[in-house]
């Protein structure tokens, strides 16, 4: 039997903590790749148009750029250090994260998921990115 939890993190790309992402990029990639990706996420601004009126430019405070191949890749790098467990499988694609477990007994399969650290880690990161606490 297989038990699963499917997580779809709302506005995941908009909620990435940039300082944390930069830390992971700097510590896991060669310097020249880090510099390119860092320049891609830094100094970004947005402007709102309402009918014929444009707002001033505002700095983007969080998140990764969307609409390119790099957005999901940067999000995956940010989430890559979710704790793993021998009893579960995590299979993240962009902001969709299934956590799977199997056992001959469906109750044990379900228990493996409910006690795994991935669920609490994802919940904690989501709440942290929103300025909330557990």
Backbone as a printed PyTorch tensor [residue, N CA C, xyz], in Angstrom:
tensor([[[  0.8380,  -1.1710,   0.0000],
         [  0.0000,   0.0000,   0.0000],
         [  0.8920,   1.2470,   0.0000]],

        [[  0.3630,   2.2870,  -0.5800],
         [  1.1030,   3.5410,  -0.6470],
         [  0.2640,   4.6390,  -0.0060]],

        [[  0.8950,   5.4000,   0.8610],
         [  0.2570,   6.5760,   1.4450],
         [  0.9780,   7.7970,   0.9000]],

        [[  0.2630,   8.8870,   0.7670],
         [  0.8960,  10.0800,   0.2110],
         [  0.2600,  11.3540,   0.7450]],

        [[  1.0670,  12.3730,   0.7310],
         [  0.6210,  13.7350,   1.0260],
         [  1.0910,  14.5750,  -0.1460]],

        [[  0.1930,  15.3390,  -0.7450],
         [  0.5530,  16.2010,  -1.8680],
         [  0.4630,  17.6470,  -1.4100]],

        [[  1.5840,  18.3290,  -1.4720],
         [  1.6550,  19.7190,  -1.0410],
         [  1.8080,  20.6180,  -2.2570]],

        [[  1.0060,  21.6380,  -2.3220],
         [  1.1360,  22.6570,  -3.3530],
         [  1.2580,  23.9730,  -2.6090]],

        [[  2.4590,  24.4770,  -2.5250],
         [  2.7230,  25.6530,  -1.7150],
         [  2.2540,  26.8950,  -2.4590]],

        [[  1.2940,  27.5630,  -1.8690],
         [  0.6900,  28.7430,  -2.4860],
         [  1.7070,  29.8620,  -2.6350]],

        [[  1.7820,  30.4220,  -3.8190],
         [  2.6880,  31.5370,  -4.1350],
         [  4.1340,  31.2140,  -3.7720]],

        [[  4.5240,  29.9600,  -4.0010],
         [  5.8490,  29.4950,  -3.5900],
         [  6.9700,  30.3250,  -4.2020]],

        [[  6.8810,  30.6250,  -5.4720],
         [  7.9520,  31.3680,  -6.1430],
         [  8.0610,  32.7980,  -5.6190]],

        [[  6.9450,  33.3400,  -5.1500],
         [  6.9440,  34.7060,  -4.6200],
         [  7.4540,  34.7800,  -3.1910]],

        [[  7.5520,  33.6430,  -2.5110],
         [  7.8750,  33.6260,  -1.0880],
         [  9.2950,  33.1660,  -0.7770]],

        [[ 10.1050,  32.8980,  -1.7930],
         [ 11.4670,  32.4160,  -1.5270],
         [ 12.2580,  33.4900,  -0.7840]],

        [[ 12.8640,  33.1020,   0.3060],
         [ 13.6980,  33.9800,   1.1140],
         [ 15.0260,  34.1600,   0.3900]],

        [[ 15.2610,  35.3370,  -0.1330],
         [ 16.4310,  35.5790,  -0.9940],
         [ 17.7610,  35.4340,  -0.2880]],

        [[ 17.8670,  35.8640,   0.9480],
         [ 19.1380,  35.7110,   1.6620],
         [ 19.4810,  34.2340,   1.8250]],

        [[ 18.4810,  33.4310,   2.1420],
         [ 18.7010,  31.9960,   2.2640],
         [ 19.0880,  31.3690,   0.9400]],

        [[ 18.4360,  31.8000,  -0.1330],
         [ 18.7640,  31.2840,  -1.4630],
         [ 20.1910,  31.6660,  -1.8410]],

        [[ 20.5630,  32.9240,  -1.6110],
         [ 21.9360,  33.3500,  -1.9240],
         [ 22.9580,  32.5360,  -1.1330]],

        [[ 22.6600,  32.2730,   0.1270],
         [ 23.5580,  31.4680,   0.9570],
         [ 23.7570,  30.0800,   0.3390]],

        [[ 22.6730,  29.4520,  -0.0830],
         [ 22.7620,  28.1130,  -0.6770],
         [ 23.4790,  28.1450,  -2.0200]],

        [[ 23.2340,  29.1680,  -2.8080],
         [ 23.9150,  29.2810,  -4.0990],
         [ 25.4200,  29.4670,  -3.8860]],

        [[ 25.7880,  30.3490,  -2.9670],
         [ 27.1970,  30.6420,  -2.7160],
         [ 27.9410,  29.4090,  -2.2060]],

        [[ 27.2950,  28.6270,  -1.3620],
         [ 27.9650,  27.4880,  -0.7370],
         [ 27.9100,  26.2030,  -1.5560]],

        [[ 27.1200,  26.1770,  -2.6130],
         [ 26.9670,  24.9340,  -3.3710],
         [ 27.3400,  25.0280,  -4.8450]],

        [[ 27.6400,  26.2200,  -5.3100],
         [ 27.9510,  26.3880,  -6.7270],
         [ 29.3080,  27.0760,  -6.8970]],

        [[ 29.9530,  26.8700,  -8.0320],
         [ 31.1960,  27.6040,  -8.3020],
         [ 30.9260,  29.1130,  -8.3130]],

        [[ 31.9410,  29.8950,  -7.9820],
         [ 31.7790,  31.3450,  -7.8750],
         [ 31.1950,  31.9890,  -9.1230]],

        [[ 31.6580,  31.5800, -10.3000],
         [ 31.1660,  32.2390, -11.5200],
         [ 29.6770,  31.9550, -11.7490]],

        [[ 29.1920,  30.7710, -11.3830],
         [ 27.7590,  30.4630, -11.5100],
         [ 26.9680,  31.2430, -10.4590]],

        [[ 27.5040,  31.2940,  -9.2350],
         [ 26.8470,  32.0670,  -8.1830],
         [ 26.6750,  33.5210,  -8.6060]],

        [[ 27.7230,  34.1290,  -9.1550],
         [ 27.6560,  35.5390,  -9.5440],
         [ 26.5920,  35.7850, -10.6130]],

        [[ 26.4820,  34.8590, -11.5540],
         [ 25.4670,  35.0060, -12.6100],
         [ 24.0650,  34.9140, -12.0070]],

        [[ 23.8210,  33.8800, -11.1870],
         [ 22.4930,  33.7020, -10.6000],
         [ 22.1620,  34.8020,  -9.6050]],

        [[ 23.1550,  35.2610,  -8.8640],
         [ 22.9320,  36.3470,  -7.9190],
         [ 22.5140,  37.6260,  -8.6450]],

        [[ 23.1510,  37.9090,  -9.7710],
         [ 22.7720,  39.1070, -10.5350],
         [ 21.3670,  38.9620, -11.1170]],

        [[ 20.9530,  37.7310, -11.3550],
         [ 19.6120,  37.4700, -11.9020],
         [ 18.5160,  37.7430, -10.8700]],

        [[ 18.8020,  37.5020,  -9.5870],
         [ 17.7610,  37.6890,  -8.5730],
         [ 17.8590,  39.0310,  -7.8450]],

        [[ 18.9660,  39.7400,  -7.9700],
         [ 19.1490,  41.0200,  -7.2740],
         [ 18.6390,  42.1980,  -8.0910]],

        [[ 18.3780,  43.2890,  -7.3930],
         [ 18.0250,  44.5700,  -8.0230],
         [ 16.8980,  44.4450,  -9.0320]],

        [[ 15.8220,  43.8060,  -8.6130],
         [ 14.6450,  43.6670,  -9.4710],
         [ 13.5570,  44.6120,  -8.9490]],

        [[ 12.8290,  45.1890,  -9.8780],
         [ 11.7920,  46.1590,  -9.5390],
         [ 10.5140,  45.8230, -10.2790]],

        [[  9.3910,  46.3180,  -9.7490],
         [  8.1290,  46.1500, -10.4490],
         [  7.3920,  47.4840, -10.4840]],

        [[  6.4710,  47.5580, -11.4270],
         [  5.6660,  48.7600, -11.6210],
         [  4.2490,  48.2980, -11.9380]],

        [[  3.2670,  49.0260, -11.4510],
         [  1.8700,  48.6710, -11.6670],
         [  1.2540,  49.6590, -12.6460]],

        [[  0.5060,  49.1100, -13.6100],
         [ -0.2190,  49.9590, -14.5530],
         [ -1.7070,  49.7550, -14.3270]],

        [[ -2.4060,  50.8660, -14.1160],
         [ -3.8590,  50.8260, -13.9450],
         [ -4.4550,  51.7970, -14.9440]],

        [[ -5.1270,  51.2260, -15.9320],
         [ -5.6070,  51.9670, -17.0800],
         [ -4.4210,  52.6510, -17.7530]],

        [[ -4.3590,  53.9760, -17.7500],
         [ -3.2370,  54.6690, -18.4050],
         [ -2.2360,  55.2500, -17.4100]],

        [[ -2.3530,  54.8690, -16.1510],
         [ -1.4920,  55.4210, -15.1140],
         [ -0.4850,  54.3780, -14.6450]],

        [[  0.7840,  54.8010, -14.5660],
         [  1.8480,  53.9300, -14.0780],
         [  2.2840,  54.3600, -12.6860]],

        [[  2.4920,  53.3900, -11.8210],
         [  3.0190,  53.6950, -10.4880],
         [  4.5180,  53.9240, -10.5890]],

        [[  5.0970,  54.3220,  -9.4730],
         [  6.5600,  54.3890,  -9.4240],
         [  7.0970,  52.9620,  -9.3490]],

        [[  8.4070,  52.8090,  -9.4670],
         [  9.0340,  51.4980,  -9.3500],
         [  9.2210,  51.1530,  -7.8790]],

        [[  8.9560,  49.8910,  -7.5470],
         [  9.1550,  49.3830,  -6.1970],
         [ 10.0950,  48.1880,  -6.2560]],

        [[ 10.9820,  48.0500,  -5.2640],
         [ 11.8900,  46.8910,  -5.2680],
         [ 11.1400,  45.6040,  -4.9360]],

        [[ 11.5100,  44.5330,  -5.5820],
         [ 10.9680,  43.2150,  -5.2720],
         [ 11.7300,  42.7080,  -4.0510]],

        [[ 11.0140,  42.4170,  -2.9710],
         [ 11.6510,  42.0630,  -1.7030],
         [ 11.8940,  40.5660,  -1.5260]],

        [[ 11.1300,  39.7300,  -2.2080],
         [ 11.2450,  38.2860,  -2.0150],
         [ 10.9010,  37.5830,  -3.3120]],

        [[ 11.2000,  36.3060,  -3.3540],
         [ 10.8080,  35.4950,  -4.4940],
         [ 11.8800,  35.3770,  -5.5560]],

        [[ 11.5580,  34.5490,  -6.5330],
         [ 12.4300,  34.3600,  -7.6900],
         [ 11.6440,  34.7460,  -8.9320]],

        [[ 12.3250,  35.2300,  -9.9740],
         [ 11.6350,  35.6080, -11.2000],
         [ 10.8890,  34.4160, -11.8010]],

        [[  9.7120,  34.6920, -12.3110],
         [  8.8980,  33.6450, -12.9070],
         [  8.8510,  33.8120, -14.4180]],

        [[  8.4370,  32.7550, -15.0900],
         [  8.2980,  32.8070, -16.5360],
         [  9.5500,  32.4060, -17.2810]],

        [[ 10.5010,  31.8160, -16.5740],
         [ 11.7130,  31.3470, -17.2270],
         [ 12.0680,  29.9720, -16.6640]],

        [[ 13.0500,  29.3520, -17.2490],
         [ 13.5180,  28.0570, -16.7680],
         [ 14.1820,  28.1990, -15.4030]],

        [[ 14.7910,  29.3410, -15.1310],
         [ 15.5310,  29.5300, -13.8870],
         [ 14.6420,  29.6400, -12.6500]],

        [[ 13.4240,  30.1330, -12.7850],
         [ 12.5330,  30.2690, -11.6230],
         [ 12.3320,  28.9540, -10.8870]],

        [[ 11.8360,  27.9110, -11.5690],
         [ 11.6790,  26.6160, -10.8820],
         [ 13.0050,  26.0370, -10.4040]],

        [[ 14.0720,  26.2310, -11.1610],
         [ 15.3730,  25.7150, -10.7550],
         [ 15.8400,  26.3800,  -9.4550]],

        [[ 15.7080,  27.6910,  -9.3630],
         [ 16.0970,  28.4040,  -8.1460],
         [ 15.2240,  27.9740,  -6.9680]],

        [[ 13.9500,  27.7540,  -7.2120],
         [ 13.0660,  27.2840,  -6.1420],
         [ 13.4940,  25.8920,  -5.6670]],

        [[ 13.8380,  25.0180,  -6.5970],
         [ 14.2860,  23.6730,  -6.2210],
         [ 15.5850,  23.7270,  -5.4190]],

        [[ 16.4950,  24.6150,  -5.7870],
         [ 17.7300,  24.7760,  -5.0170],
         [ 17.4000,  25.2420,  -3.6010]],

        [[ 16.4660,  26.1650,  -3.4880],
         [ 16.0690,  26.6790,  -2.1830],
         [ 15.4850,  25.5810,  -1.2970]],

        [[ 14.7060,  24.6850,  -1.8850],
         [ 14.0240,  23.6400,  -1.1180],
         [ 14.8090,  22.3260,  -1.0450]],

        [[ 15.9790,  22.2650,  -1.6510],
         [ 16.7030,  20.9930,  -1.8010],
         [ 17.1690,  20.3740,  -0.4970]],

        [[ 17.2690,  21.1210,   0.5570],
         [ 17.7810,  20.5530,   1.7990],
         [ 16.6840,  20.1330,   2.7790]],

        [[ 15.5180,  19.8350,   2.2550],
         [ 14.4650,  19.2900,   3.1040],
         [ 14.9610,  17.9560,   3.6640]],

        [[ 14.8110,  17.7340,   4.9640],
         [ 15.2930,  16.4700,   5.5340],
         [ 14.6090,  15.2670,   4.8770]],

        [[ 15.3560,  14.1970,   4.7500],
         [ 14.8150,  12.9760,   4.1580],
         [ 14.7030,  11.8970,   5.2290]],

        [[ 13.9920,  10.8670,   4.8850],
         [ 13.7810,   9.7530,   5.7850],
         [ 13.8560,   8.4660,   4.9810]],

        [[ 14.3280,   7.4100,   5.5990],
         [ 14.3830,   6.1210,   4.9020],
         [ 12.9920,   5.5970,   4.5750]],

        [[ 12.0090,   6.0380,   5.3380],
         [ 10.6540,   5.5090,   5.1850],
         [  9.7980,   6.2680,   4.1880]],

        [[ 10.3000,   7.3920,   3.6870],
         [  9.4930,   8.1930,   2.7740],
         [ 10.3120,   8.6160,   1.5610]],

        [[  9.5980,   8.9940,   0.5320],
         [ 10.2040,   9.5150,  -0.6980],
         [  9.5870,  10.8750,  -0.9580]],

        [[ 10.4250,  11.8570,  -1.2190],
         [  9.9420,  13.1870,  -1.5720],
         [ 10.3090,  13.4270,  -3.0270]],

        [[  9.3460,  13.8830,  -3.8150],
         [  9.5570,  14.0290,  -5.2570],
         [  9.0750,  15.4120,  -5.6860]],

        [[  9.8990,  16.4310,  -5.4500],
         [  9.5110,  17.8100,  -5.7240],
         [  9.6600,  18.1440,  -7.2030]],

        [[  8.6540,  18.8000,  -7.7490],
         [  8.7410,  19.4120,  -9.0710],
         [  8.1470,  20.7980,  -8.9380]],

        [[  8.9940,  21.7930,  -9.1150],
         [  8.6010,  23.1920,  -8.9080],
         [  7.9870,  23.3160,  -7.5200]],

        [[  6.7570,  23.8160,  -7.4030],
         [  6.1660,  24.0050,  -6.0780],
         [  5.2330,  22.8690,  -5.6770]],

        [[  5.1870,  21.8000,  -6.4320],
         [  4.3850,  20.6280,  -6.0900],
         [  5.2880,  19.6010,  -5.4200]],

        [[  4.9190,  19.1910,  -4.2050],
         [  5.7720,  18.2980,  -3.4300],
         [  4.9640,  17.1320,  -2.8760]],

        [[  5.0330,  15.9780,  -3.5410],
         [  4.4200,  14.7900,  -2.9370],
         [  5.4050,  14.1060,  -1.9890]],

        [[  4.8950,  13.6540,  -0.8690],
         [  5.6640,  12.8410,   0.0620],
         [  4.9900,  11.4770,   0.0850]],

        [[  5.7420,  10.4440,  -0.2360],
         [  5.1870,   9.1060,  -0.4270],
         [  5.8040,   8.1190,   0.5470]],

        [[  5.0060,   7.1240,   0.9350],
         [  5.5020,   6.0550,   1.7860],
         [  4.7360,   4.7850,   1.4370]],

        [[  5.4170,   3.6560,   1.5140],
         [  4.7310,   2.3880,   1.2420],
         [  4.9910,   1.3960,   2.3660]],

        [[  4.0540,   0.5120,   2.5500],
         [  4.1540,  -0.5480,   3.5380],
         [  3.0460,  -1.5480,   3.2160]],

        [[  3.2320,  -2.7800,   3.6570],
         [  2.1720,  -3.7720,   3.4320],
         [  0.9340,  -3.4370,   4.2590]],

        [[  1.1320,  -2.6790,   5.3250],
         [  0.0370,  -2.2520,   6.1850],
         [ -0.2430,  -0.7750,   5.9120]],

        [[ -1.4490,  -0.4350,   5.4520],
         [ -1.7300,   0.9770,   5.1090],
         [ -1.6500,   1.9210,   6.3060]],

        [[ -1.9320,   1.4480,   7.4880],
         [ -1.8410,   2.3090,   8.6720],
         [ -0.3840,   2.6510,   8.9540]],

        [[  0.5120,   1.6740,   8.8260],
         [  1.9390,   1.9570,   9.0180],
         [  2.4540,   2.9090,   7.9360]],

        [[  1.9900,   2.7230,   6.7060],
         [  2.4050,   3.6260,   5.6270],
         [  1.9850,   5.0620,   5.9400]],

        [[  0.7810,   5.2110,   6.4410],
         [  0.2850,   6.5380,   6.8110],
         [  1.0610,   7.1010,   8.0010]],

        [[  1.3500,   6.2520,   8.9810],
         [  2.1120,   6.7000,  10.1530],
         [  3.5110,   7.1750,   9.7700]],

        [[  4.1190,   6.5130,   8.7940],
         [  5.4620,   6.9080,   8.3570],
         [  5.4630,   8.3430,   7.8370]],

        [[  4.3950,   8.7020,   7.1320],
         [  4.3080,  10.0690,   6.6040],
         [  4.0320,  11.0640,   7.7260]],

        [[  3.1410,  10.7270,   8.6200],
         [  2.7680,  11.6900,   9.6600],
         [  3.8920,  11.9540,  10.6510]],

        [[  4.8670,  11.0590,  10.7340],
         [  5.9810,  11.2730,  11.6470],
         [  7.2550,  11.7170,  10.9420]],

        [[  7.1900,  11.9280,   9.6450],
         [  8.3930,  12.3080,   8.8960],
         [  8.7080,  13.7830,   9.0790]],

        [[  9.9890,  14.1480,   9.1000],
         [ 10.3550,  15.5590,   9.2920],
         [ 10.0430,  16.4450,   8.0880]],

        [[  9.8620,  15.8760,   6.8820],
         [  9.6240,  16.7110,   5.7040],
         [  8.3690,  17.5650,   5.8520]],

        [[  7.2940,  16.9640,   6.3470],
         [  6.0320,  17.7080,   6.4530],
         [  6.1830,  18.9160,   7.3660]],

        [[  6.7940,  18.7110,   8.5350],
         [  6.9440,  19.8410,   9.4590],
         [  7.9250,  20.8730,   8.9220]],

        [[  8.9650,  20.4380,   8.2100],
         [  9.9360,  21.3740,   7.6410],
         [  9.2870,  22.2480,   6.5760]],

        [[  8.5240,  21.6490,   5.6800],
         [  7.8520,  22.4140,   4.6300],
         [  6.8540,  23.3850,   5.2390]],

        [[  6.0930,  22.9290,   6.2210],
         [  5.1350,  23.8060,   6.8800],
         [  5.8540,  24.9700,   7.5630]],

        [[  6.9480,  24.6800,   8.2740],
         [  7.6870,  25.7350,   8.9670],
         [  8.2560,  26.7530,   7.9890]],

        [[  8.8210,  26.2890,   6.8610],
         [  9.3900,  27.2150,   5.8720],
         [  8.3050,  28.0780,   5.2390]],

        [[  7.1760,  27.4780,   4.9540],
         [  6.0830,  28.2400,   4.3520],
         [  5.6090,  29.3340,   5.3070]],

        [[  5.4310,  28.9540,   6.5580],
         [  4.9720,  29.9460,   7.5370],
         [  6.0330,  31.0140,   7.7690]],

        [[  7.3120,  30.6230,   7.8150],
         [  8.4040,  31.5820,   8.0120],
         [  8.4490,  32.5970,   6.8920]],

        [[  8.2560,  32.1200,   5.6560],
         [  8.3180,  33.0290,   4.5060],
         [  7.1780,  34.0410,   4.5460]],

        [[  6.1170,  33.7190,   5.2480],
         [  4.9720,  34.6280,   5.3810],
         [  5.0300,  35.4680,   6.6520]],

        [[  6.1090,  35.2910,   7.4310],
         [  6.2360,  36.0320,   8.6630],
         [  5.4000,  35.4580,   9.7850]],

        [[  4.9830,  34.2060,   9.6490],
         [  4.1590,  33.5530,  10.6710],
         [  5.0260,  32.5940,  11.4770]],

        [[  4.5100,  32.1710,  12.6250],
         [  5.2170,  31.2110,  13.4670],
         [  4.3200,  30.0350,  13.7620]],

        [[  4.9620,  28.8890,  14.0410],
         [  4.1950,  27.6950,  14.4330],
         [  3.6400,  27.8640,  15.8190]]])
